[in-house]
């Protein structure tokens, strides 16, 4: 059975483990009405519209 000759450093181990733990960048869509960046499939926080119609009254 193969035995490693040298100890693996912490930075090498942590960078290898961090590859799958990395959080993805949140996706951003653009509101059709006010052109503000929003999350997809959610109500716009700026103007309160969703799918071209007013859903929430914004103060």
C-alpha positions in Angstrom: 0.0 0.0 0.0 1.3 3.5 -0.9 2.3 5.8 1.9 2.8 9.6 1.4 6.3 10.8 1.8 5.4 14.2 3.1 2.6 15.7 5.2 0.0 17.6 3.2 0.0 21.2 4.2 -3.1 22.8 5.7 -3.5 25.3 2.8 -3.4 22.5 0.2 -5.9 20.4 2.1 -8.3 23.3 2.8 -8.2 24.6 -0.8 -9.0 21.2 -2.1 -11.9 20.8 0.4 -13.1 24.3 -0.3 -13.8 23.6 -4.0 -17.2 22.0 -3.4 -18.1 24.1 -0.4 -18.0 27.4 -2.4 -21.3 29.2 -2.5 -22.6 30.1 -6.0 -23.1 33.7 -7.0 -26.8 34.6 -6.7 -28.5 35.0 -10.0 -29.9 38.4 -10.8 -32.7 39.4 -13.2 -33.9 42.8 -14.3 -37.3 44.2 -13.5 -39.2 44.8 -16.7 -40.9 48.0 -15.3 -38.2 49.8 -13.3 -35.1 48.1 -14.6 -33.9 47.4 -11.0 -31.9 44.2 -10.3 -34.0 41.6 -8.6 -34.0 37.8 -7.9 -35.7 35.8 -10.5 -39.3 34.7 -9.9 -39.8 37.2 -7.0 -41.7 40.4 -6.6 -39.6 43.5 -7.3 -38.8 45.3 -4.0 -38.6 48.7 -5.8 -41.9 48.9 -7.6 -43.8 45.9 -6.3 -44.5 44.3 -9.7 -44.4 40.7 -10.8 -44.9 39.4 -14.3 -45.9 42.8 -15.6 -48.6 43.5 -13.0 -48.7 45.3 -9.6 -48.8 42.8 -6.8 -47.6 44.7 -3.8 -48.2 48.4 -2.9 -44.8 49.9 -2.2 -44.7 53.0 0.0 
